[in-house]
Amino acid sequence: LFAMEEQEAPLENVHERIHHEAEHGRERWVMGVALSTALIAALAAIAALLSGDNANEAMYEQMLASDNWNYYQAEGIKSNVLETRIETLQSEGKPIDALRAKQKDYERTREKLKEQASEQEQSAKAHMVRHHKIAPSVTWFQIAIAISAIAVLTRQRWFWWIGMGFGAAGVIFLFLGVLPHQW
């Protein structure tokens, strides 16, 4: 469940070029390109933050689960050692009631740890699923911005519409990733 840090393409120059063309160009649709790419850039930033946050939460929850599984194993070892001691004392005819009570405490603790670890593993999986659903939206948004830049540079409006299609794909992935239920 380890995630890699999101890599973002350097699009600052693209934004600057689009905005320059929007300010100095004579074609009105170029202003639409500038506004839409600014909106898409904002959505890309939001998606990158959400994706990274879910990846971080998944790793954190998995570490907590691992810690609890380690404690679970330690309590099991303690219980086994105590069982050996109980058997030894019992064979010698010595009292073991206090030790049996302690052994039951170990078992109750193990059950709690098992439950916590399982819940944390499920939480980690859910966060990783969300990460994997949201992460592609960042890529779609970046492609949308790049194709929109091509529209401005070539003065071909149809590139802008293609870019907006990629932007729509990014919105869909972002939307699917933030929904509270599984798809």
C-alpha positions as CSV (number, residue, x, y, z in Angstrom):
1,L,0.0,0.0,0.0
2,F,2.9,2.4,-0.5
3,A,2.2,5.4,-2.7
4,M,4.6,7.4,-4.7
5,E,4.7,11.1,-4.6
6,E,2.7,12.7,-7.4
7,Q,4.8,14.2,-10.2
8,E,3.5,17.4,-11.7
9,A,4.5,18.7,-15.1
10,P,5.9,22.2,-15.1
11,L,3.0,24.2,-16.6
12,E,3.8,27.7,-15.4
13,N,5.2,28.8,-18.8
14,V,2.1,27.4,-20.5
15,H,-0.1,29.5,-18.2
16,E,1.9,32.6,-18.8
17,R,1.8,32.2,-22.5
18,I,-2.0,31.6,-22.5
19,H,-2.6,34.7,-20.3
20,H,-0.3,36.8,-22.5
21,E,-2.1,35.8,-25.6
22,A,-5.5,36.4,-23.9
23,E,-4.4,39.9,-22.9
24,H,-2.8,40.9,-26.2
25,G,-4.8,38.8,-28.7
26,R,-7.7,40.0,-30.7
27,E,-9.7,36.8,-30.7
28,R,-12.3,36.7,-28.0
29,W,-12.2,32.9,-27.6
30,V,-8.6,33.1,-26.4
31,M,-9.9,34.7,-23.2
32,G,-12.2,31.7,-22.7
33,V,-9.1,29.5,-23.1
34,A,-7.3,31.5,-20.4
35,L,-10.2,31.3,-18.0
36,S,-10.9,27.7,-18.5
37,T,-7.2,26.7,-18.1
38,A,-7.1,28.7,-14.9
39,L,-10.1,26.8,-13.6
40,I,-8.6,23.5,-14.7
41,A,-5.3,24.4,-13.0
42,A,-7.2,25.1,-9.8
43,L,-8.9,21.7,-10.1
44,A,-5.6,20.0,-10.8
45,A,-4.2,21.5,-7.6
46,I,-7.1,20.4,-5.6
47,A,-7.0,16.9,-7.1
48,A,-3.2,16.6,-6.4
49,L,-3.8,17.6,-2.8
50,L,-6.6,15.2,-2.3
51,S,-4.7,12.4,-4.0
52,G,-1.6,13.0,-1.9
53,D,-3.7,13.3,1.3
54,N,-5.3,10.0,0.7
55,A,-2.0,8.3,-0.1
56,N,-0.5,9.7,3.1
57,E,-3.5,8.6,5.2
58,A,-3.3,5.1,3.7
59,M,0.3,4.8,4.7
60,Y,-0.4,6.2,8.2
61,E,-3.3,3.8,8.8
62,Q,-1.2,0.9,7.5
63,M,1.6,1.7,9.9
64,L,-0.8,1.9,12.8
65,A,-2.2,-1.5,11.7
66,S,1.3,-3.0,11.6
67,D,2.0,-1.6,15.0
68,N,-1.2,-3.2,16.4
69,W,-0.4,-6.5,14.7
70,N,3.0,-6.4,16.3
71,Y,1.5,-5.8,19.7
72,Y,-1.0,-8.6,19.0
73,Q,1.9,-11.0,18.3
74,A,3.7,-9.8,21.5
75,E,0.6,-10.4,23.6
76,G,0.4,-13.9,22.0
77,I,4.0,-14.7,23.0
78,K,3.4,-13.4,26.5
79,S,0.3,-15.7,26.7
80,N,2.2,-18.7,25.5
81,V,5.1,-18.1,27.9
82,L,2.5,-17.7,30.7
83,E,0.8,-21.0,29.6
84,T,4.0,-22.8,29.9
85,R,4.5,-21.3,33.4
86,I,1.0,-22.3,34.4
87,E,1.6,-25.9,33.2
88,T,4.8,-26.1,35.2
89,L,3.2,-24.7,38.4
90,Q,0.1,-26.9,37.9
91,S,2.3,-30.0,37.7
92,E,4.0,-28.9,40.9
93,G,0.6,-28.5,42.6
94,K,1.0,-24.7,43.1
95,P,-1.9,-22.1,42.7
96,I,-2.4,-20.7,39.2
97,D,-5.6,-18.7,39.6
98,A,-3.9,-15.3,39.4
99,L,-1.9,-16.4,36.4
100,R,-5.1,-17.6,34.6
101,A,-6.6,-14.2,35.2
102,K,-3.6,-12.6,33.7
103,Q,-3.7,-14.9,30.7
104,K,-7.4,-13.9,30.1
105,D,-6.3,-10.2,30.1
106,Y,-3.7,-11.0,27.4
107,E,-6.4,-12.7,25.3
108,R,-8.8,-9.7,25.8
109,T,-6.0,-7.3,24.8
110,R,-5.3,-9.5,21.7
111,E,-8.9,-9.3,20.6
112,K,-9.0,-5.5,20.9
113,L,-5.7,-5.2,19.0
114,K,-6.9,-7.6,16.3
115,E,-10.1,-5.5,15.8
116,Q,-8.2,-2.2,15.7
117,A,-5.6,-3.6,13.3
118,S,-8.3,-4.9,11.0
119,E,-10.2,-1.6,11.0
120,Q,-7.0,0.3,10.3
121,E,-6.2,-2.0,7.4
122,Q,-9.7,-1.4,5.9
123,S,-9.2,2.3,6.4
124,A,-5.8,2.2,4.6
125,K,-7.4,0.2,1.7
126,A,-10.2,2.7,1.4
127,H,-7.8,5.7,1.3
128,M,-5.6,4.0,-1.3
129,V,-8.6,3.3,-3.5
130,R,-9.6,6.9,-3.3
131,H,-6.0,7.9,-4.1
132,H,-6.0,5.7,-7.2
133,K,-9.3,7.1,-8.3
134,I,-8.3,10.8,-7.9
135,A,-4.7,10.6,-9.1
136,P,-5.5,10.2,-12.8
137,S,-7.6,13.4,-12.7
138,V,-4.3,15.3,-12.2
139,T,-2.9,13.9,-15.4
140,W,-6.2,14.6,-17.4
141,F,-6.1,18.2,-16.2
142,Q,-2.5,18.6,-17.2
143,I,-3.2,17.2,-20.7
144,A,-6.2,19.6,-20.9
145,I,-4.1,22.6,-20.1
146,A,-1.4,21.5,-22.6
147,I,-3.8,21.0,-25.4
148,S,-5.5,24.3,-24.7
149,A,-2.1,25.9,-25.0
150,I,-1.7,24.3,-28.4
151,A,-5.1,25.9,-29.3
152,V,-3.8,29.3,-28.5
153,L,-0.5,28.9,-30.2
154,T,-1.9,27.5,-33.4
155,R,-5.1,29.6,-33.3
156,Q,-7.1,26.5,-33.7
157,R,-10.2,26.6,-31.6
158,W,-11.0,22.9,-32.0
159,F,-7.9,22.1,-30.0
160,W,-9.5,24.0,-27.1
161,W,-12.6,21.8,-27.3
162,I,-10.4,18.7,-27.3
163,G,-8.6,20.1,-24.2
164,M,-12.0,20.7,-22.5
165,G,-12.8,17.1,-23.2
166,F,-9.7,16.0,-21.3
167,G,-10.6,18.5,-18.6
168,A,-14.1,16.8,-18.4
169,A,-12.4,13.5,-18.0
170,G,-10.4,14.9,-15.1
171,V,-13.5,16.2,-13.5
172,I,-15.1,12.8,-13.8
173,F,-12.1,11.1,-12.1
174,L,-12.0,13.7,-9.4
175,F,-15.8,13.3,-8.8
176,L,-15.5,9.5,-8.6
177,G,-12.6,9.8,-6.2
178,V,-14.4,12.1,-3.7
179,L,-17.7,10.2,-3.6
180,P,-18.2,8.6,-0.2
181,H,-19.1,5.2,-1.5
182,Q,-17.3,2.6,-3.6
183,W,-17.9,2.3,-7.3
